[in-house]
Amino acid sequence: MNNSMINPSIVDLVKKAGDRYSVVVITSKRARQIISGSKPLVDIDANKPLTIAINELDQDKFQYDTEKEGSK
């Protein structure tokens, strides 16, 4: 059930990334890449790098690796 008015919803993003912390880390790293000059991978009407990164995550436009603490 998705009752959120925000698109994409945090519920959908958590399903992709695993938890809220991972959503924050993944999207902030991607936003920094966009700020540094990487081209956006989605075509949306937004100027903010974090908004672009969130939409890229929602549309599976980039790959990311999540490592659990203590894993080698």
LUMLUMDREN-2810 file (N, C-alpha, C; in Angstrom, 1 decimal):
<atoms>
<atom><aa>M</aa><ch>A</ch><at>N</at><xx>0.8</xx><yy>-1.2</yy><zz>0.0</zz></atom>
<atom><aa>M</aa><ch>A</ch><at>CA</at><xx>0.0</xx><yy>0.0</yy><zz>0.0</zz></atom>
<atom><aa>M</aa><ch>A</ch><at>C</at><xx>0.9</xx><yy>1.2</yy><zz>0.0</zz></atom>
<atom><aa>N</aa><ch>A</ch><at>N</at><xx>0.6</xx><yy>2.1</yy><zz>-0.9</zz></atom>
<atom><aa>N</aa><ch>A</ch><at>CA</at><xx>1.4</xx><yy>3.3</yy><zz>-1.0</zz></atom>
<atom><aa>N</aa><ch>A</ch><at>C</at><xx>0.5</xx><yy>4.5</yy><zz>-1.0</zz></atom>
<atom><aa>N</aa><ch>A</ch><at>N</at><xx>0.4</xx><yy>5.1</yy><zz>0.2</zz></atom>
<atom><aa>N</aa><ch>A</ch><at>CA</at><xx>-0.5</xx><yy>6.3</yy><zz>0.4</zz></atom>
<atom><aa>N</aa><ch>A</ch><at>C</at><xx>0.3</xx><yy>7.6</yy><zz>0.3</zz></atom>
<atom><aa>S</aa><ch>A</ch><at>N</at><xx>1.6</xx><yy>7.5</yy><zz>0.0</zz></atom>
<atom><aa>S</aa><ch>A</ch><at>CA</at><xx>2.4</xx><yy>8.7</yy><zz>0.0</zz></atom>
<atom><aa>S</aa><ch>A</ch><at>C</at><xx>2.1</xx><yy>9.6</yy><zz>-1.2</zz></atom>
<atom><aa>M</aa><ch>A</ch><at>N</at><xx>2.1</xx><yy>10.9</yy><zz>-1.0</zz></atom>
<atom><aa>M</aa><ch>A</ch><at>CA</at><xx>1.9</xx><yy>11.8</yy><zz>-2.1</zz></atom>
<atom><aa>M</aa><ch>A</ch><at>C</at><xx>3.3</xx><yy>12.2</yy><zz>-2.7</zz></atom>
<atom><aa>I</aa><ch>A</ch><at>N</at><xx>4.4</xx><yy>11.8</yy><zz>-2.1</zz></atom>
<atom><aa>I</aa><ch>A</ch><at>CA</at><xx>5.7</xx><yy>12.1</yy><zz>-2.6</zz></atom>
<atom><aa>I</aa><ch>A</ch><at>C</at><xx>6.0</xx><yy>11.0</yy><zz>-3.6</zz></atom>
<atom><aa>N</aa><ch>A</ch><at>N</at><xx>6.5</xx><yy>11.4</yy><zz>-4.8</zz></atom>
<atom><aa>N</aa><ch>A</ch><at>CA</at><xx>6.9</xx><yy>10.5</yy><zz>-5.8</zz></atom>
<atom><aa>N</aa><ch>A</ch><at>C</at><xx>8.3</xx><yy>10.6</yy><zz>-6.2</zz></atom>
<atom><aa>P</aa><ch>A</ch><at>N</at><xx>9.1</xx><yy>9.6</yy><zz>-6.1</zz></atom>
<atom><aa>P</aa><ch>A</ch><at>CA</at><xx>8.8</xx><yy>8.3</yy><zz>-5.6</zz></atom>
<atom><aa>P</aa><ch>A</ch><at>C</at><xx>8.7</xx><yy>8.2</yy><zz>-4.0</zz></atom>
<atom><aa>S</aa><ch>A</ch><at>N</at><xx>8.0</xx><yy>7.3</yy><zz>-3.5</zz></atom>
<atom><aa>S</aa><ch>A</ch><at>CA</at><xx>7.8</xx><yy>7.3</yy><zz>-2.1</zz></atom>
<atom><aa>S</aa><ch>A</ch><at>C</at><xx>9.0</xx><yy>6.6</yy><zz>-1.4</zz></atom>
<atom><aa>I</aa><ch>A</ch><at>N</at><xx>9.2</xx><yy>7.0</yy><zz>-0.1</zz></atom>
<atom><aa>I</aa><ch>A</ch><at>CA</at><xx>10.3</xx><yy>6.4</yy><zz>0.6</zz></atom>
<atom><aa>I</aa><ch>A</ch><at>C</at><xx>10.1</xx><yy>4.9</yy><zz>0.8</zz></atom>
<atom><aa>V</aa><ch>A</ch><at>N</at><xx>8.9</xx><yy>4.4</yy><zz>0.8</zz></atom>
<atom><aa>V</aa><ch>A</ch><at>CA</at><xx>8.6</xx><yy>3.0</yy><zz>0.9</zz></atom>
<atom><aa>V</aa><ch>A</ch><at>C</at><xx>9.2</xx><yy>2.3</yy><zz>-0.3</zz></atom>
<atom><aa>D</aa><ch>A</ch><at>N</at><xx>9.0</xx><yy>2.8</yy><zz>-1.5</zz></atom>
<atom><aa>D</aa><ch>A</ch><at>CA</at><xx>9.5</xx><yy>2.2</yy><zz>-2.7</zz></atom>
<atom><aa>D</aa><ch>A</ch><at>C</at><xx>11.0</xx><yy>2.2</yy><zz>-2.7</zz></atom>
<atom><aa>L</aa><ch>A</ch><at>N</at><xx>11.6</xx><yy>3.3</yy><zz>-2.3</zz></atom>
<atom><aa>L</aa><ch>A</ch><at>CA</at><xx>13.0</xx><yy>3.5</yy><zz>-2.3</zz></atom>
<atom><aa>L</aa><ch>A</ch><at>C</at><xx>13.7</xx><yy>2.5</yy><zz>-1.3</zz></atom>
<atom><aa>V</aa><ch>A</ch><at>N</at><xx>13.0</xx><yy>2.3</yy><zz>-0.1</zz></atom>
<atom><aa>V</aa><ch>A</ch><at>CA</at><xx>13.5</xx><yy>1.4</yy><zz>0.9</zz></atom>
<atom><aa>V</aa><ch>A</ch><at>C</at><xx>13.5</xx><yy>0.0</yy><zz>0.4</zz></atom>
<atom><aa>K</aa><ch>A</ch><at>N</at><xx>12.5</xx><yy>-0.4</yy><zz>-0.4</zz></atom>
<atom><aa>K</aa><ch>A</ch><at>CA</at><xx>12.4</xx><yy>-1.7</yy><zz>-1.0</zz></atom>
<atom><aa>K</aa><ch>A</ch><at>C</at><xx>13.6</xx><yy>-2.0</yy><zz>-1.9</zz></atom>
<atom><aa>K</aa><ch>A</ch><at>N</at><xx>14.1</xx><yy>-0.9</yy><zz>-2.6</zz></atom>
<atom><aa>K</aa><ch>A</ch><at>CA</at><xx>15.2</xx><yy>-1.1</yy><zz>-3.5</zz></atom>
<atom><aa>K</aa><ch>A</ch><at>C</at><xx>16.5</xx><yy>-1.1</yy><zz>-2.8</zz></atom>
<atom><aa>A</aa><ch>A</ch><at>N</at><xx>16.7</xx><yy>-0.3</yy><zz>-1.8</zz></atom>
<atom><aa>A</aa><ch>A</ch><at>CA</at><xx>18.0</xx><yy>-0.1</yy><zz>-1.1</zz></atom>
<atom><aa>A</aa><ch>A</ch><at>C</at><xx>18.1</xx><yy>-0.9</yy><zz>0.2</zz></atom>
<atom><aa>G</aa><ch>A</ch><at>N</at><xx>17.0</xx><yy>-1.3</yy><zz>0.8</zz></atom>
<atom><aa>G</aa><ch>A</ch><at>CA</at><xx>17.2</xx><yy>-2.2</yy><zz>2.0</zz></atom>
<atom><aa>G</aa><ch>A</ch><at>C</at><xx>16.7</xx><yy>-1.5</yy><zz>3.3</zz></atom>
<atom><aa>D</aa><ch>A</ch><at>N</at><xx>17.1</xx><yy>-0.2</yy><zz>3.5</zz></atom>
<atom><aa>D</aa><ch>A</ch><at>CA</at><xx>16.7</xx><yy>0.5</yy><zz>4.6</zz></atom>
<atom><aa>D</aa><ch>A</ch><at>C</at><xx>16.8</xx><yy>2.0</yy><zz>4.4</zz></atom>
<atom><aa>R</aa><ch>A</ch><at>N</at><xx>16.3</xx><yy>2.8</yy><zz>5.3</zz></atom>
<atom><aa>R</aa><ch>A</ch><at>CA</at><xx>16.3</xx><yy>4.3</yy><zz>5.0</zz></atom>
<atom><aa>R</aa><ch>A</ch><at>C</at><xx>17.7</xx><yy>4.8</yy><zz>5.0</zz></atom>
<atom><aa>Y</aa><ch>A</ch><at>N</at><xx>18.6</xx><yy>4.3</yy><zz>5.9</zz></atom>
<atom><aa>Y</aa><ch>A</ch><at>CA</at><xx>20.0</xx><yy>4.8</yy><zz>5.9</zz></atom>
<atom><aa>Y</aa><ch>A</ch><at>C</at><xx>20.6</xx><yy>4.6</yy><zz>4.6</zz></atom>
<atom><aa>S</aa><ch>A</ch><at>N</at><xx>20.4</xx><yy>3.4</yy><zz>4.0</zz></atom>
<atom><aa>S</aa><ch>A</ch><at>CA</at><xx>21.0</xx><yy>3.1</yy><zz>2.7</zz></atom>
<atom><aa>S</aa><ch>A</ch><at>C</at><xx>20.5</xx><yy>4.0</yy><zz>1.6</zz></atom>
<atom><aa>V</aa><ch>A</ch><at>N</at><xx>19.2</xx><yy>4.4</yy><zz>1.7</zz></atom>
<atom><aa>V</aa><ch>A</ch><at>CA</at><xx>18.7</xx><yy>5.3</yy><zz>0.7</zz></atom>
<atom><aa>V</aa><ch>A</ch><at>C</at><xx>19.4</xx><yy>6.6</yy><zz>0.8</zz></atom>
<atom><aa>V</aa><ch>A</ch><at>N</at><xx>19.6</xx><yy>7.1</yy><zz>2.0</zz></atom>
<atom><aa>V</aa><ch>A</ch><at>CA</at><xx>20.3</xx><yy>8.4</yy><zz>2.2</zz></atom>
<atom><aa>V</aa><ch>A</ch><at>C</at><xx>21.7</xx><yy>8.3</yy><zz>1.7</zz></atom>
<atom><aa>V</aa><ch>A</ch><at>N</at><xx>22.5</xx><yy>7.3</yy><zz>2.0</zz></atom>
<atom><aa>V</aa><ch>A</ch><at>CA</at><xx>23.9</xx><yy>7.2</yy><zz>1.6</zz></atom>
<atom><aa>V</aa><ch>A</ch><at>C</at><xx>24.0</xx><yy>7.1</yy><zz>0.1</zz></atom>
<atom><aa>I</aa><ch>A</ch><at>N</at><xx>23.2</xx><yy>6.2</yy><zz>-0.5</zz></atom>
<atom><aa>I</aa><ch>A</ch><at>CA</at><xx>23.2</xx><yy>5.9</yy><zz>-1.9</zz></atom>
<atom><aa>I</aa><ch>A</ch><at>C</at><xx>22.9</xx><yy>7.2</yy><zz>-2.7</zz></atom>
<atom><aa>T</aa><ch>A</ch><at>N</at><xx>21.8</xx><yy>7.8</yy><zz>-2.4</zz></atom>
<atom><aa>T</aa><ch>A</ch><at>CA</at><xx>21.4</xx><yy>9.0</yy><zz>-3.1</zz></atom>
<atom><aa>T</aa><ch>A</ch><at>C</at><xx>22.3</xx><yy>10.2</yy><zz>-2.9</zz></atom>
<atom><aa>S</aa><ch>A</ch><at>N</at><xx>22.9</xx><yy>10.3</yy><zz>-1.7</zz></atom>
<atom><aa>S</aa><ch>A</ch><at>CA</at><xx>23.8</xx><yy>11.5</yy><zz>-1.4</zz></atom>
<atom><aa>S</aa><ch>A</ch><at>C</at><xx>25.1</xx><yy>11.3</yy><zz>-2.2</zz></atom>
<atom><aa>K</aa><ch>A</ch><at>N</at><xx>25.6</xx><yy>10.1</yy><zz>-2.3</zz></atom>
<atom><aa>K</aa><ch>A</ch><at>CA</at><xx>26.8</xx><yy>9.8</yy><zz>-3.1</zz></atom>
<atom><aa>K</aa><ch>A</ch><at>C</at><xx>26.5</xx><yy>10.1</yy><zz>-4.5</zz></atom>
<atom><aa>R</aa><ch>A</ch><at>N</at><xx>25.4</xx><yy>9.7</yy><zz>-5.1</zz></atom>
<atom><aa>R</aa><ch>A</ch><at>CA</at><xx>25.1</xx><yy>9.9</yy><zz>-6.5</zz></atom>
<atom><aa>R</aa><ch>A</ch><at>C</at><xx>24.9</xx><yy>11.4</yy><zz>-6.7</zz></atom>
<atom><aa>A</aa><ch>A</ch><at>N</at><xx>24.2</xx><yy>12.1</yy><zz>-5.8</zz></atom>
<atom><aa>A</aa><ch>A</ch><at>CA</at><xx>24.1</xx><yy>13.6</yy><zz>-5.9</zz></atom>
<atom><aa>A</aa><ch>A</ch><at>C</at><xx>25.4</xx><yy>14.3</yy><zz>-6.0</zz></atom>
<atom><aa>R</aa><ch>A</ch><at>N</at><xx>26.4</xx><yy>13.8</yy><zz>-5.2</zz></atom>
<atom><aa>R</aa><ch>A</ch><at>CA</at><xx>27.7</xx><yy>14.4</yy><zz>-5.2</zz></atom>
<atom><aa>R</aa><ch>A</ch><at>C</at><xx>28.4</xx><yy>14.2</yy><zz>-6.5</zz></atom>
<atom><aa>Q</aa><ch>A</ch><at>N</at><xx>28.1</xx><yy>13.0</yy><zz>-7.1</zz></atom>
<atom><aa>Q</aa><ch>A</ch><at>CA</at><xx>28.7</xx><yy>12.8</yy><zz>-8.5</zz></atom>
<atom><aa>Q</aa><ch>A</ch><at>C</at><xx>28.1</xx><yy>13.7</yy><zz>-9.5</zz></atom>
<atom><aa>I</aa><ch>A</ch><at>N</at><xx>26.8</xx><yy>14.0</yy><zz>-9.4</zz></atom>
<atom><aa>I</aa><ch>A</ch><at>CA</at><xx>26.1</xx><yy>14.9</yy><zz>-10.3</zz></atom>
<atom><aa>I</aa><ch>A</ch><at>C</at><xx>26.7</xx><yy>16.3</yy><zz>-10.1</zz></atom>
<atom><aa>I</aa><ch>A</ch><at>N</at><xx>26.9</xx><yy>16.7</yy><zz>-8.9</zz></atom>
<atom><aa>I</aa><ch>A</ch><at>CA</at><xx>27.4</xx><yy>18.0</yy><zz>-8.6</zz></atom>
<atom><aa>I</aa><ch>A</ch><at>C</at><xx>28.8</xx><yy>18.2</yy><zz>-9.2</zz></atom>
<atom><aa>S</aa><ch>A</ch><at>N</at><xx>29.6</xx><yy>17.1</yy><zz>-9.2</zz></atom>
<atom><aa>S</aa><ch>A</ch><at>CA</at><xx>31.0</xx><yy>17.1</yy><zz>-9.7</zz></atom>
<atom><aa>S</aa><ch>A</ch><at>C</at><xx>31.0</xx><yy>17.0</yy><zz>-11.2</zz></atom>
<atom><aa>G</aa><ch>A</ch><at>N</at><xx>29.9</xx><yy>16.9</yy><zz>-11.9</zz></atom>
<atom><aa>G</aa><ch>A</ch><at>CA</at><xx>29.9</xx><yy>16.9</yy><zz>-13.3</zz></atom>
<atom><aa>G</aa><ch>A</ch><at>C</at><xx>29.3</xx><yy>15.7</yy><zz>-14.0</zz></atom>
<atom><aa>S</aa><ch>A</ch><at>N</at><xx>29.0</xx><yy>14.7</yy><zz>-13.3</zz></atom>
<atom><aa>S</aa><ch>A</ch><at>CA</at><xx>28.4</xx><yy>13.5</yy><zz>-14.0</zz></atom>
<atom><aa>S</aa><ch>A</ch><at>C</at><xx>27.0</xx><yy>13.9</yy><zz>-14.6</zz></atom>
<atom><aa>K</aa><ch>A</ch><at>N</at><xx>26.7</xx><yy>13.4</yy><zz>-15.7</zz></atom>
<atom><aa>K</aa><ch>A</ch><at>CA</at><xx>25.5</xx><yy>13.7</yy><zz>-16.4</zz></atom>
<atom><aa>K</aa><ch>A</ch><at>C</at><xx>24.3</xx><yy>12.9</yy><zz>-15.7</zz></atom>
<atom><aa>P</aa><ch>A</ch><at>N</at><xx>23.2</xx><yy>13.5</yy><zz>-15.6</zz></atom>
<atom><aa>P</aa><ch>A</ch><at>CA</at><xx>22.0</xx><yy>12.8</yy><zz>-15.0</zz></atom>
<atom><aa>P</aa><ch>A</ch><at>C</at><xx>21.6</xx><yy>11.7</yy><zz>-15.9</zz></atom>
<atom><aa>L</aa><ch>A</ch><at>N</at><xx>21.2</xx><yy>10.6</yy><zz>-15.3</zz></atom>
<atom><aa>L</aa><ch>A</ch><at>CA</at><xx>20.8</xx><yy>9.4</yy><zz>-16.1</zz></atom>
<atom><aa>L</aa><ch>A</ch><at>C</at><xx>19.3</xx><yy>9.3</yy><zz>-16.4</zz></atom>
<atom><aa>V</aa><ch>A</ch><at>N</at><xx>18.5</xx><yy>10.3</yy><zz>-15.9</zz></atom>
<atom><aa>V</aa><ch>A</ch><at>CA</at><xx>17.1</xx><yy>10.4</yy><zz>-16.1</zz></atom>
<atom><aa>V</aa><ch>A</ch><at>C</at><xx>16.8</xx><yy>11.7</yy><zz>-16.7</zz></atom>
<atom><aa>D</aa><ch>A</ch><at>N</at><xx>15.7</xx><yy>11.8</yy><zz>-17.4</zz></atom>
<atom><aa>D</aa><ch>A</ch><at>CA</at><xx>15.2</xx><yy>13.1</yy><zz>-17.9</zz></atom>
<atom><aa>D</aa><ch>A</ch><at>C</at><xx>14.0</xx><yy>13.5</yy><zz>-17.2</zz></atom>
<atom><aa>I</aa><ch>A</ch><at>N</at><xx>14.2</xx><yy>14.4</yy><zz>-16.1</zz></atom>
<atom><aa>I</aa><ch>A</ch><at>CA</at><xx>13.2</xx><yy>14.9</yy><zz>-15.3</zz></atom>
<atom><aa>I</aa><ch>A</ch><at>C</at><xx>13.3</xx><yy>16.4</yy><zz>-15.3</zz></atom>
<atom><aa>D</aa><ch>A</ch><at>N</at><xx>12.2</xx><yy>17.0</yy><zz>-14.9</zz></atom>
<atom><aa>D</aa><ch>A</ch><at>CA</at><xx>12.2</xx><yy>18.5</yy><zz>-14.8</zz></atom>
<atom><aa>D</aa><ch>A</ch><at>C</at><xx>12.6</xx><yy>18.9</yy><zz>-13.4</zz></atom>
<atom><aa>A</aa><ch>A</ch><at>N</at><xx>13.9</xx><yy>18.7</yy><zz>-13.1</zz></atom>
<atom><aa>A</aa><ch>A</ch><at>CA</at><xx>14.4</xx><yy>19.1</yy><zz>-11.8</zz></atom>
<atom><aa>A</aa><ch>A</ch><at>C</at><xx>15.8</xx><yy>19.6</yy><zz>-11.9</zz></atom>
<atom><aa>N</aa><ch>A</ch><at>N</at><xx>16.2</xx><yy>20.5</yy><zz>-11.0</zz></atom>
<atom><aa>N</aa><ch>A</ch><at>CA</at><xx>17.5</xx><yy>21.1</yy><zz>-11.1</zz></atom>
<atom><aa>N</aa><ch>A</ch><at>C</at><xx>18.4</xx><yy>20.6</yy><zz>-9.9</zz></atom>
<atom><aa>K</aa><ch>A</ch><at>N</at><xx>17.7</xx><yy>20.1</yy><zz>-8.8</zz></atom>
<atom><aa>K</aa><ch>A</ch><at>CA</at><xx>18.5</xx><yy>19.7</yy><zz>-7.6</zz></atom>
<atom><aa>K</aa><ch>A</ch><at>C</at><xx>19.1</xx><yy>18.4</yy><zz>-7.8</zz></atom>
<atom><aa>P</aa><ch>A</ch><at>N</at><xx>20.4</xx><yy>18.2</yy><zz>-7.6</zz></atom>
<atom><aa>P</aa><ch>A</ch><at>CA</at><xx>21.1</xx><yy>17.0</yy><zz>-7.7</zz></atom>
<atom><aa>P</aa><ch>A</ch><at>C</at><xx>20.5</xx><yy>15.8</yy><zz>-6.9</zz></atom>
<atom><aa>L</aa><ch>A</ch><at>N</at><xx>20.0</xx><yy>16.1</yy><zz>-5.7</zz></atom>
<atom><aa>L</aa><ch>A</ch><at>CA</at><xx>19.4</xx><yy>15.1</yy><zz>-4.9</zz></atom>
<atom><aa>L</aa><ch>A</ch><at>C</at><xx>18.1</xx><yy>14.6</yy><zz>-5.4</zz></atom>
<atom><aa>T</aa><ch>A</ch><at>N</at><xx>17.3</xx><yy>15.4</yy><zz>-6.0</zz></atom>
<atom><aa>T</aa><ch>A</ch><at>CA</at><xx>16.1</xx><yy>15.0</yy><zz>-6.6</zz></atom>
<atom><aa>T</aa><ch>A</ch><at>C</at><xx>16.3</xx><yy>14.1</yy><zz>-7.8</zz></atom>
<atom><aa>I</aa><ch>A</ch><at>N</at><xx>17.3</xx><yy>14.5</yy><zz>-8.6</zz></atom>
<atom><aa>I</aa><ch>A</ch><at>CA</at><xx>17.7</xx><yy>13.7</yy><zz>-9.7</zz></atom>
<atom><aa>I</aa><ch>A</ch><at>C</at><xx>18.2</xx><yy>12.3</yy><zz>-9.3</zz></atom>
<atom><aa>A</aa><ch>A</ch><at>N</at><xx>19.1</xx><yy>12.3</yy><zz>-8.2</zz></atom>
<atom><aa>A</aa><ch>A</ch><at>CA</at><xx>19.6</xx><yy>11.0</yy><zz>-7.7</zz></atom>
<atom><aa>A</aa><ch>A</ch><at>C</at><xx>18.5</xx><yy>10.1</yy><zz>-7.2</zz></atom>
<atom><aa>I</aa><ch>A</ch><at>N</at><xx>17.5</xx><yy>10.7</yy><zz>-6.5</zz></atom>
<atom><aa>I</aa><ch>A</ch><at>CA</at><xx>16.4</xx><yy>9.9</yy><zz>-6.0</zz></atom>
<atom><aa>I</aa><ch>A</ch><at>C</at><xx>15.6</xx><yy>9.3</yy><zz>-7.1</zz></atom>
<atom><aa>N</aa><ch>A</ch><at>N</at><xx>15.4</xx><yy>10.0</yy><zz>-8.2</zz></atom>
<atom><aa>N</aa><ch>A</ch><at>CA</at><xx>14.7</xx><yy>9.5</yy><zz>-9.3</zz></atom>
<atom><aa>N</aa><ch>A</ch><at>C</at><xx>15.5</xx><yy>8.4</yy><zz>-10.1</zz></atom>
<atom><aa>E</aa><ch>A</ch><at>N</at><xx>16.8</xx><yy>8.6</yy><zz>-10.1</zz></atom>
<atom><aa>E</aa><ch>A</ch><at>CA</at><xx>17.7</xx><yy>7.6</yy><zz>-10.7</zz></atom>
<atom><aa>E</aa><ch>A</ch><at>C</at><xx>17.6</xx><yy>6.3</yy><zz>-9.9</zz></atom>
<atom><aa>L</aa><ch>A</ch><at>N</at><xx>17.6</xx><yy>6.4</yy><zz>-8.6</zz></atom>
<atom><aa>L</aa><ch>A</ch><at>CA</at><xx>17.5</xx><yy>5.2</yy><zz>-7.8</zz></atom>
<atom><aa>L</aa><ch>A</ch><at>C</at><xx>16.2</xx><yy>4.5</yy><zz>-8.0</zz></atom>
<atom><aa>D</aa><ch>A</ch><at>N</at><xx>15.1</xx><yy>5.3</yy><zz>-8.0</zz></atom>
<atom><aa>D</aa><ch>A</ch><at>CA</at><xx>13.8</xx><yy>4.7</yy><zz>-8.3</zz></atom>
<atom><aa>D</aa><ch>A</ch><at>C</at><xx>13.7</xx><yy>4.0</yy><zz>-9.6</zz></atom>
<atom><aa>Q</aa><ch>A</ch><at>N</at><xx>14.3</xx><yy>4.5</yy><zz>-10.6</zz></atom>
<atom><aa>Q</aa><ch>A</ch><at>CA</at><xx>14.2</xx><yy>4.0</yy><zz>-12.0</zz></atom>
<atom><aa>Q</aa><ch>A</ch><at>C</at><xx>15.4</xx><yy>3.0</yy><zz>-12.3</zz></atom>
<atom><aa>D</aa><ch>A</ch><at>N</at><xx>16.1</xx><yy>2.6</yy><zz>-11.2</zz></atom>
<atom><aa>D</aa><ch>A</ch><at>CA</at><xx>17.2</xx><yy>1.6</yy><zz>-11.4</zz></atom>
<atom><aa>D</aa><ch>A</ch><at>C</at><xx>18.2</xx><yy>2.0</yy><zz>-12.5</zz></atom>
<atom><aa>K</aa><ch>A</ch><at>N</at><xx>18.6</xx><yy>3.3</yy><zz>-12.5</zz></atom>
<atom><aa>K</aa><ch>A</ch><at>CA</at><xx>19.5</xx><yy>3.8</yy><zz>-13.5</zz></atom>
<atom><aa>K</aa><ch>A</ch><at>C</at><xx>21.0</xx><yy>3.6</yy><zz>-13.2</zz></atom>
<atom><aa>F</aa><ch>A</ch><at>N</at><xx>21.3</xx><yy>3.2</yy><zz>-12.0</zz></atom>
<atom><aa>F</aa><ch>A</ch><at>CA</at><xx>22.7</xx><yy>3.0</yy><zz>-11.7</zz></atom>
<atom><aa>F</aa><ch>A</ch><at>C</at><xx>22.8</xx><yy>1.9</yy><zz>-10.7</zz></atom>
<atom><aa>Q</aa><ch>A</ch><at>N</at><xx>24.0</xx><yy>1.3</yy><zz>-10.6</zz></atom>
<atom><aa>Q</aa><ch>A</ch><at>CA</at><xx>24.3</xx><yy>0.2</yy><zz>-9.7</zz></atom>
<atom><aa>Q</aa><ch>A</ch><at>C</at><xx>25.0</xx><yy>0.7</yy><zz>-8.4</zz></atom>
<atom><aa>Y</aa><ch>A</ch><at>N</at><xx>24.7</xx><yy>0.1</yy><zz>-7.3</zz></atom>
<atom><aa>Y</aa><ch>A</ch><at>CA</at><xx>25.4</xx><yy>0.5</yy><zz>-6.1</zz></atom>
<atom><aa>Y</aa><ch>A</ch><at>C</at><xx>25.6</xx><yy>-0.8</yy><zz>-5.3</zz></atom>
<atom><aa>D</aa><ch>A</ch><at>N</at><xx>26.6</xx><yy>-0.7</yy><zz>-4.4</zz></atom>
<atom><aa>D</aa><ch>A</ch><at>CA</at><xx>27.0</xx><yy>-1.9</yy><zz>-3.6</zz></atom>
<atom><aa>D</aa><ch>A</ch><at>C</at><xx>26.8</xx><yy>-1.5</yy><zz>-2.1</zz></atom>
<atom><aa>T</aa><ch>A</ch><at>N</at><xx>26.0</xx><yy>-2.3</yy><zz>-1.4</zz></atom>
<atom><aa>T</aa><ch>A</ch><at>CA</at><xx>25.8</xx><yy>-2.1</yy><zz>0.0</zz></atom>
<atom><aa>T</aa><ch>A</ch><at>C</at><xx>26.6</xx><yy>-3.1</yy><zz>0.8</zz></atom>
<atom><aa>E</aa><ch>A</ch><at>N</at><xx>27.4</xx><yy>-2.7</yy><zz>1.7</zz></atom>
<atom><aa>E</aa><ch>A</ch><at>CA</at><xx>28.2</xx><yy>-3.6</yy><zz>2.5</zz></atom>
<atom><aa>E</aa><ch>A</ch><at>C</at><xx>27.7</xx><yy>-3.5</yy><zz>3.9</zz></atom>
<atom><aa>K</aa><ch>A</ch><at>N</at><xx>27.6</xx><yy>-4.7</yy><zz>4.5</zz></atom>
<atom><aa>K</aa><ch>A</ch><at>CA</at><xx>27.2</xx><yy>-4.7</yy><zz>5.9</zz></atom>
<atom><aa>K</aa><ch>A</ch><at>C</at><xx>28.4</xx><yy>-4.5</yy><zz>6.8</zz></atom>
<atom><aa>E</aa><ch>A</ch><at>N</at><xx>28.2</xx><yy>-3.8</yy><zz>7.9</zz></atom>
<atom><aa>E</aa><ch>A</ch><at>CA</at><xx>29.3</xx><yy>-3.5</yy><zz>8.9</zz></atom>
<atom><aa>E</aa><ch>A</ch><at>C</at><xx>29.9</xx><yy>-4.8</yy><zz>9.4</zz></atom>
<atom><aa>G</aa><ch>A</ch><at>N</at><xx>31.2</xx><yy>-4.9</yy><zz>9.3</zz></atom>
<atom><aa>G</aa><ch>A</ch><at>CA</at><xx>31.9</xx><yy>-6.1</yy><zz>9.8</zz></atom>
<atom><aa>G</aa><ch>A</ch><at>C</at><xx>32.1</xx><yy>-7.1</yy><zz>8.7</zz></atom>
<atom><aa>S</aa><ch>A</ch><at>N</at><xx>31.6</xx><yy>-6.9</yy><zz>7.5</zz></atom>
<atom><aa>S</aa><ch>A</ch><at>CA</at><xx>31.8</xx><yy>-7.8</yy><zz>6.4</zz></atom>
<atom><aa>S</aa><ch>A</ch><at>C</at><xx>33.2</xx><yy>-7.6</yy><zz>5.8</zz></atom>
<atom><aa>K</aa><ch>A</ch><at>N</at><xx>33.8</xx><yy>-8.6</yy><zz>5.2</zz></atom>
<atom><aa>K</aa><ch>A</ch><at>CA</at><xx>35.1</xx><yy>-8.5</yy><zz>4.7</zz></atom>
<atom><aa>K</aa><ch>A</ch><at>C</at><xx>35.1</xx><yy>-9.0</yy><zz>3.2</zz></atom>
</atoms>
